């Protein structure tokens, strides 16, 4: 792995036969099949891959690629620190980090193609080709270009996940879907999730906002926000080894006890129980 930034790394690797790779269970990888054919196996569930396939490999302990034809991979690894903006970052990537957390909280973590929409798949392929080109050329500013290209890729991935979530749902107010998208993509930004901010942005009377949201979503606004953050917390518990206190802090909960209490209230099980379940599944 070539660590181009403290939050992500890139590797190009060719295999005739799959070899285990050193990995720490605090990240996930975007995998682009440059050439070859075979199957991706995650927790013993297989899905075929071929050239130009795009996959998201979660931090599952049991994974491999069953290679049928010699395969060349482009791996883009997102480390655990990738989910929290750094104090020294020169560029404001706050929306970027929110989208990463949105992907972690809403992706199925099952094997299979990451993007269903053919136009979006083509778009991501083009962007991955930019990353490949810049990585191999290694000219001035190539790391910065790769980093910004990743921002666009994550945006397209989020759009596909959001489509799947909203499929079959209809709203009496057409702008409500835009409101949900905005909330989802800014789920960790408390200022942007204030009723006053959202009311002004979406031209909804502040005194009417809570009723408006409940009427369209069939649940309270604050419950929706908390559940969205809890889904991210659940995925972090299952697919990373990050300390529960760190997860709680990063997601805006007072401490791990507060997070655990809210998880039990809304989903019926605590964080340690969720992490233990995943550990037993991977055995």
C-alpha positions in Angstrom: 0.0 0.0 0.0 1.2 3.5 -0.9 -0.1 5.9 1.7 -0.6 9.1 -0.3 -2.3 10.8 2.7 -2.8 9.9 6.3 -6.4 9.0 5.5 -6.1 6.9 2.3 -3.8 4.7 0.4 -3.6 3.2 -3.1 -2.3 -0.1 -4.4 -2.2 -1.7 -7.8 -1.7 -5.5 -7.6 -1.9 -8.4 -10.0 -2.7 -12.0 -8.9 -2.8 -15.3 -10.6 -3.9 -16.7 -7.2 -5.2 -14.8 -4.3 -2.8 -14.0 -1.5 -3.8 -12.7 1.9 -3.1 -9.0 2.4 -2.1 -7.3 5.6 -5.0 -5.2 6.8 -6.2 -3.6 10.0 -9.9 -3.9 10.8 -10.5 -0.1 10.8 -11.0 0.8 7.2 -12.8 -0.2 4.0 -11.6 -0.4 0.4 -12.9 0.7 -2.9 -11.9 -2.1 -5.4 -11.7 -1.5 -9.1 -11.1 -4.5 -11.4 -8.6 -3.4 -14.1 -8.5 -6.8 -15.8 -9.4 -10.4 -15.1 -12.3 -12.5 -13.9 -13.4 -14.4 -10.8 -15.5 -14.0 -7.6 -15.5 -11.8 -4.6 -16.1 -13.6 -1.3 -17.1 -11.7 1.8 -18.0 -13.8 4.9 -18.3 -16.8 2.7 -20.8 -15.2 0.3 -19.6 -15.1 -3.3 -20.3 -12.7 -6.1 -18.7 -12.8 -9.6 -16.5 -10.0 -10.8 -15.0 -9.1 -14.2 -13.1 -6.2 -15.9 -14.4 -2.7 -14.8 -16.2 -4.1 -11.8 -16.4 -1.7 -8.9 -16.8 -3.1 -5.3 -16.8 -1.8 -1.8 -14.9 -4.2 0.5 -16.1 -3.6 4.1 -13.8 -4.3 7.0 -15.0 -8.0 7.1 -12.5 -10.3 8.7 -13.3 -13.1 6.2 -12.7 -12.0 2.6 -10.9 -13.1 -0.5 -11.0 -13.1 -4.3 -11.4 -16.4 -6.1 -9.4 -15.8 -9.2 -10.4 -17.6 -12.4 -8.4 -15.5 -14.8 -5.3 -13.5 -13.8 -6.6 -10.3 -12.3 -5.2 -6.8 -11.9 -6.8 -4.7 -9.0 -6.8 -1.1 -8.1 -7.3 -0.8 -4.3 -8.2 2.5 -2.6 -8.1 2.1 1.1 -9.9 4.4 3.5 -8.4 4.3 7.0 -10.2 4.8 10.2 -9.0 8.4 10.5 -10.6 9.1 7.2 -13.9 9.5 8.9 -13.0 12.5 11.0 -11.8 15.8 9.6 -8.3 16.7 10.6 -7.5 20.0 12.3 -4.7 20.7 9.9 -6.5 20.0 6.7 -6.2 23.0 4.3 -9.4 22.2 2.6 -12.8 22.0 4.3 -14.0 18.4 3.6 -16.8 18.4 6.2 -19.4 17.3 3.7 -16.9 14.6 2.4 -16.6 13.0 5.8 -20.4 13.1 6.3 -20.8 11.2 3.0 -18.3 8.6 4.1 -20.2 8.1 7.3 -23.4 7.9 5.3 -22.0 5.2 3.1 -20.8 3.2 6.1 -24.2 3.6 7.8 -26.3 2.6 4.8 -24.3 0.3 2.6 -25.4 -3.4 2.9 -21.8 -4.6 3.4 -22.6 -7.6 1.2 -20.5 -8.7 -1.8 -21.6 -7.5 -5.2 -21.3 -4.6 -7.6 -21.4 -1.3 -5.7 -23.3 0.8 -8.3 -26.4 -0.4 -10.1 -27.1 2.6 -12.3 -25.2 2.1 -15.6 -24.6 5.9 -16.1 -23.3 6.3 -12.6 -21.1 3.2 -13.0 -19.6 4.7 -16.1 -19.1 8.0 -14.3 -17.2 6.3 -11.4 -15.2 4.3 -13.9 -14.0 7.6 -15.5 -13.1 9.0 -12.2 -11.2 5.9 -11.2 -9.3 6.1 -14.4 -8.3 9.6 -13.4 -7.0 8.3 -10.1 -5.1 5.5 -11.9 -3.6 7.9 -14.4 -2.5 10.4 -11.6 -1.2 7.6 -9.4 1.0 6.1 -12.2 2.2 9.5 -13.4 3.0 11.0 -10.0 3.4 14.5 -11.3 3.1 17.6 -9.1 -0.1 17.8 -7.0 -1.1 14.3 -8.0 -2.1 13.5 -4.4 -4.3 16.5 -4.2 -6.0 15.6 -7.5 -6.6 12.1 -6.3 -8.1 13.3 -3.1 -10.5 15.6 -4.8 -11.5 12.9 -7.3 -12.3 10.7 -4.4 -14.7 13.3 -3.2 -16.6 13.1 -6.5 -16.6 9.3 -6.4 -18.1 9.3 -2.9 -20.8 11.6 -4.0 -21.9 9.3 -6.8 -21.8 6.3 -4.4 -24.0 8.2 -2.0 -26.5 9.1 -4.7 -26.9 5.4 -5.6 -27.4 4.3 -2.0 -29.9 7.1 -1.5 -31.9 5.9 -4.5 -32.1 2.4 -3.1 -33.3 3.7 0.2 -36.0 5.9 -1.3 -37.2 3.4 -3.9 -40.9 2.8 -3.7 -41.4 5.8 -1.4 -43.5 8.7 -2.5 -44.0 12.1 -0.8 -46.9 14.5 -1.0 -44.3 17.3 -1.1 -41.7 16.9 -3.8 -39.0 18.9 -1.9 -39.1 16.5 1.1 -36.8 14.0 -0.7 -34.3 16.8 -1.1 -34.6 17.6 2.6 -33.9 14.0 3.5 -30.9 13.9 1.1 -29.5 17.1 2.8 -30.0 15.7 6.2 -28.3 12.4 5.3 -25.3 14.0 3.7 -24.8 16.4 6.6 -25.7 14.0 9.4 -22.7 15.0 11.6 -23.0 18.8 11.1 -25.1 20.0 14.0 -25.4 23.5 12.7 -26.8 22.4 9.4 -29.3 20.1 11.1 -30.8 22.8 13.3 -34.5 23.4 12.7 -33.8 27.1 12.1 -31.2 26.4 9.4 -33.3 23.7 7.6 -36.4 25.9 7.8 -34.7 28.8 6.1 -32.9 26.6 3.5 -36.0 24.8 2.5 -38.5 27.7 2.9 -40.5 26.0 5.6 -41.9 28.1 8.5 -39.8 27.3 11.6 -42.9 26.9 13.7 -44.4 24.4 11.2 -41.2 22.4 10.5 -41.6 19.6 13.1 -45.2 19.0 12.0 -44.2 19.1 8.4 -41.4 16.5 8.9 -43.6 14.2 11.0 -46.4 14.3 8.4 -44.0 13.3 5.5 -41.7 10.9 7.3 -44.2 9.4 9.8 -41.7 10.0 12.6 -40.2 12.9 14.6 -37.4 14.9 13.1 -35.0 14.3 16.1 -35.8 10.6 16.0 -34.9 10.4 12.3 -31.6 12.2 13.0 -30.7 10.0 16.0 -31.5 6.8 14.1 -29.4 7.9 11.2 -26.4 8.4 13.5 -27.1 5.1 15.3 -27.0 3.2 11.9 -23.5 4.6 11.4 -22.6 3.7 15.0 -23.9 0.1 14.4 -21.7 -0.2 11.3 -18.7 1.1 13.1 -19.2 -1.4 15.9 -19.6 -4.3 13.4 -16.9 -3.4 10.8 -14.2 -1.6 12.7 -12.2 -2.1 15.9 -12.5 1.5 16.9 -13.0 2.1 20.7 -16.7 2.6 21.4 -15.9 5.8 23.2 -14.3 7.2 20.0 -17.3 6.2 18.0 -19.6 7.9 20.4 -17.5 11.1 20.4 -17.3 11.3 16.6 -21.0 10.8 16.2 -22.0 13.5 18.7 -23.1 11.4 21.7 -22.1 12.4 25.2 -20.1 9.2 25.8 -20.2 5.5 25.1 -22.8 5.0 27.8 -25.1 7.5 26.2 -24.6 5.9 22.8 -25.3 2.4 24.2 -28.5 3.6 25.9 -29.8 5.2 22.7 -28.9 2.1 20.7 -30.8 -0.2 23.0 -33.8 2.2 23.0 -34.1 2.4 19.2 -32.7 -1.0 18.1 -33.0 -3.2 21.1 -29.3 -4.1 21.5 -26.2 -2.4 22.8 -22.9 -1.6 21.0 -20.9 -4.4 22.7 -23.6 -6.9 21.8 -23.5 -5.8 18.2 -19.7 -6.1 18.1 -19.9 -9.5 19.7 -22.5 -10.7 17.1 -20.2 -9.7 14.2 -17.2 -11.4 15.8 -19.1 -14.6 16.2 -20.4 -14.4 12.6 -16.9 -14.1 11.3 -15.6 -17.2 13.1 
